[in-house]
């Protein structure tokens, strides 16, 4: 595992993360494969649209099919037939989003959303589960707070103290066992409070994590100041991953500008399944009646398989009739759009045209309100 920075301009940079399963050229958008599958897409389609890496979720895989089975299969990449680098998140966010979660000093007690059985998650259990899943990059088990936007300073500070204590336990568990070629990211928290974000970044900067996940930020534009604070403190030579955010193009620009190297988000495929499709002129909903006789591609300037071969009227027809092909074609387009946008952002840093691209792209995208 290795990370090398190629070009740096202020906080933004281009680089290469080397993993045993190949390289990730950054900035990059990591494709969500929550349950060891990218929704509606084969891994061949993911690779063709430019997806370099896939992120799976430890909580979901722990419940189904179980991490022992994935270990037996030879690890996550082997299990899902993907040749590239993989990430797992810790499961902390999904568990904290469940009803009736109890947080103890040791970890959390929760009920499975599948069969209601009571389960326990601790930093050590998360590390062991991630070791068995065998992705290239693991996340420390944390206590995300602020995802509901309601946590006050005292509550956020208390959660941060727990996150830090658990991070030390994750580090110990990770170093204490055989984790050949697997890297651990610490997850910086602190909610919406600059003082706590600074404390958390100071704490993590001093520890030997390979890289950092940035947690509980769901709107990069609003949180631009917080991203700046954290990335000014975190060691520049280590990679940073913004967890679970990237639904809006503006967030990708603001994230990269403020030091983010990789993103992941379920939004492109989730929105695709609802018929909400990205175009350079804003998002459209393909189910709208006005596309009934529209024989243009979703986006005339898009080079994805869907836009090269199909038109809006056909896509609308697939959604109207509930044909599964509609989900695949829409997902190909949306994932391509976001992955390629981050690729364009990467090239713009190399060519010193980042700010021109940011201005022209965002003006056009947000200028027209489409339905
Ligand atoms: Zn397209």
Boltz pocket constraint, residues with backbone or C-beta under 6 A from the ligand:
constraints:
  - pocket:
      binder: B
      contacts: [[A, 298], [A, 299], [A, 302], [A, 303], [A, 304], [A, 305], [A, 306], [A, 307], [A, 308], [A, 332], [A, 333], [A, 334], [A, 336]]
      max_distance: 6.0
